[in-house]
Amino acid sequence: MADRMLVEVWSDLVCPWCYLGKRRLEQALERFPHRDRVDVVWRSFELEPDAPATAESRADLLVTRYGMTPEQAAERDAHMTALAAEAGLEYRPDLVLLGNTFDAHRVLHAARAAGRQAQAKERLLRGYFSEGRALTDADTLVELAAEAGVDADTARAAIGDGSYAAEVRADEREAAALGITGVPFFVLGRRYAVSGAQPAELLLQALERAWSETVEGAPA
């Protein structure tokens, strides 16, 4: 019988649905009796690989880059803010600075190597969505990673010397091979997939089914 189950989540750090999906997965795991035997790995996915290298006002980009009217943007933001609040998250779209996330994903891979990926993922998401921190800024990434328990020099090296670029690209190639076009995307036990920030109850059901078939039902 297998001892543990792997849960992989492809997501991006500037995706509010990914932040919501992370919290809903955590809520599902709180109710999952085998949660101490589940390993969660955060995989890289860039929704906008050509996003600005220097963060810009999200409100402005929604109009100039994505063609939304201010009214459409406000309506979408109000909906997302309410959903985030229901999950216990603070979403401040008025503070968000949108930009490229490649370096942030490299920092997350460095954090994983240091055994602090979950903490770094949470800190970067909170910094971005609740505090208006620019994830395109190297000093900001290092500061947030250090607050999550990642050695500052390790985080800075991941940005400055090209470290973990191959790991980010490998995640993205695997996402393409799996047919992932939107995030968050959950893969449980390498057998089941759940697309989108589904309710915690649905994620719990997926965990139970994947556990039953990949751990309890695995060959001895």
C-alpha positions in Angstrom: 0.0 0.0 0.0 1.3 3.4 -0.9 2.0 5.7 2.1 1.2 9.2 0.7 -0.7 11.0 -2.0 0.7 13.8 -4.2 -1.5 16.8 -5.0 -0.1 19.1 -7.7 -1.6 22.5 -8.4 -0.8 24.6 -11.5 -1.5 28.2 -10.8 -0.3 31.8 -11.3 0.5 34.4 -8.6 -1.6 37.1 -10.2 -4.7 35.0 -10.6 -7.4 35.8 -8.0 -9.1 32.4 -8.7 -5.8 30.7 -7.9 -5.7 32.4 -4.5 -9.3 31.4 -3.9 -8.6 27.9 -5.1 -5.7 27.6 -2.7 -7.8 28.5 0.3 -10.6 26.1 -0.8 -8.1 23.3 -1.1 -6.8 24.0 2.4 -10.4 24.0 3.7 -10.9 20.6 2.0 -7.7 19.3 3.5 -8.8 20.4 7.0 -11.7 18.0 6.7 -9.7 15.2 5.0 -8.8 12.5 7.5 -5.5 11.6 5.8 -4.3 15.2 5.4 -1.0 14.5 7.1 -0.2 12.1 4.3 -0.9 14.5 1.5 2.0 16.3 -0.2 1.0 19.5 -2.0 3.3 20.9 -4.7 2.7 24.2 -6.4 3.5 24.1 -10.2 4.2 27.1 -12.4 1.8 28.5 -14.9 2.0 32.0 -16.5 -1.3 33.3 -17.6 0.4 36.3 -19.3 4.0 35.3 -20.3 4.3 38.7 -22.1 3.0 40.7 -19.2 5.0 43.9 -18.4 8.4 43.3 -16.9 7.7 46.2 -14.5 4.4 46.1 -12.7 1.8 48.5 -13.8 -1.6 49.6 -12.4 -4.0 46.7 -12.9 -6.9 49.1 -13.2 -5.3 50.9 -16.1 -4.2 47.6 -17.8 -7.8 46.2 -17.7 -8.8 49.2 -19.8 -5.8 49.7 -22.1 -4.6 46.0 -22.5 -7.8 44.0 -22.1 -10.4 46.4 -23.4 -12.7 46.3 -20.4 -14.8 49.3 -19.5 -14.3 50.7 -16.0 -17.8 49.6 -15.2 -17.1 46.0 -16.3 -13.8 46.0 -14.3 -15.6 47.3 -11.2 -18.4 44.7 -11.4 -15.9 41.8 -11.8 -13.8 43.1 -8.9 -16.8 43.4 -6.6 -17.7 39.8 -7.4 -14.2 38.5 -6.7 -13.9 40.6 -3.5 -17.1 39.0 -2.2 -16.0 35.5 -3.0 -12.6 36.1 -1.4 -14.2 37.4 1.7 -16.4 34.3 2.0 -13.1 32.3 2.1 -11.5 34.6 4.7 -9.3 36.4 2.2 -8.7 40.1 1.7 -8.8 41.1 -1.9 -7.8 44.6 -2.7 -8.0 45.1 -6.5 -7.5 48.8 -6.0 -3.9 48.1 -4.9 -2.9 45.4 -7.3 0.1 46.0 -9.6 0.0 43.6 -12.5 3.2 42.3 -14.2 5.3 39.4 -15.3 5.5 36.5 -12.8 8.4 34.4 -14.2 10.8 35.5 -11.4 8.2 34.9 -8.8 7.8 31.4 -10.0 11.5 30.8 -9.8 11.5 32.0 -6.2 8.7 29.5 -5.5 10.9 26.7 -6.9 13.8 27.9 -4.7 11.4 27.9 -1.7 10.3 24.3 -2.5 14.0 23.2 -2.5 14.3 24.8 0.9 11.1 23.1 2.2 9.2 26.4 2.4 7.1 26.4 -0.7 3.7 26.5 0.9 4.7 29.4 3.2 6.2 31.3 0.3 3.2 30.7 -2.0 0.9 32.1 0.7 3.1 35.1 1.4 3.5 36.1 -2.2 -0.2 35.8 -2.8 -1.1 37.9 0.2 1.5 40.5 -0.7 0.1 40.7 -4.2 -3.6 40.7 -3.6 -3.9 42.3 -0.1 -0.9 44.6 0.1 -0.3 45.9 -3.4 3.3 44.5 -3.6 4.9 44.3 -7.0 6.0 40.8 -7.8 8.2 42.1 -10.6 10.5 43.8 -8.2 13.5 41.6 -7.1 13.8 43.3 -3.7 10.1 42.7 -2.9 10.3 39.0 -3.9 13.4 38.5 -1.7 11.7 40.3 1.2 8.5 38.3 1.0 10.4 35.0 0.5 12.5 35.8 3.6 9.4 36.5 5.6 8.2 33.0 4.6 11.4 31.4 5.9 13.5 31.3 2.7 17.1 32.4 3.0 17.3 35.9 1.4 20.5 35.0 -0.5 18.9 31.9 -1.9 15.9 33.8 -3.1 18.0 36.6 -4.6 20.2 34.0 -6.4 17.1 32.4 -7.9 16.3 35.7 -9.5 19.7 36.9 -10.4 21.6 33.9 -11.7 19.0 32.1 -13.8 18.4 29.4 -11.2 15.2 27.4 -11.5 14.3 28.8 -14.9 14.4 25.2 -16.2 12.0 24.0 -13.5 9.5 26.7 -14.3 9.6 25.9 -18.0 9.3 22.2 -17.2 6.1 22.8 -15.3 4.7 24.9 -18.2 5.6 22.2 -20.7 3.8 19.6 -18.5 0.8 21.8 -18.3 0.7 22.0 -22.1 1.0 18.2 -22.3 -1.9 17.8 -19.9 -4.0 20.2 -21.9 -4.2 22.8 -19.1 -5.4 26.2 -20.5 -6.7 27.8 -17.3 -5.8 27.8 -13.6 -6.0 26.7 -10.9 -5.7 23.2 -12.1 -5.5 20.3 -9.5 -4.0 16.9 -10.2 -4.5 14.3 -7.5 -2.5 11.2 -7.2 -1.5 11.6 -10.9 -4.9 10.2 -11.7 -7.6 12.7 -11.2 -7.9 16.3 -12.2 -10.1 19.2 -11.0 -10.2 22.4 -13.0 -11.0 25.8 -11.5 -11.5 27.1 -8.0 -14.1 24.6 -7.1 -15.9 24.6 -3.7 -14.2 22.9 -0.8 -16.8 20.2 -0.7 -16.1 19.1 -4.3 -12.3 19.2 -3.7 -12.9 17.1 -0.6 -14.8 14.5 -2.6 -12.0 14.5 -5.2 -9.4 13.9 -2.4 -11.4 11.0 -1.0 -11.8 9.4 -4.4 -8.2 9.8 -5.4 -7.0 8.5 -2.0 -9.3 5.5 -2.3 -7.9 4.5 -5.7 -4.3 5.6 -5.6 -3.3 4.9 -2.0 -5.8 2.4 -0.5 -6.1 0.7 -3.8 -2.5 0.7 -4.8 -0.6 -2.6 -5.1 1.2 -3.6 -1.9 
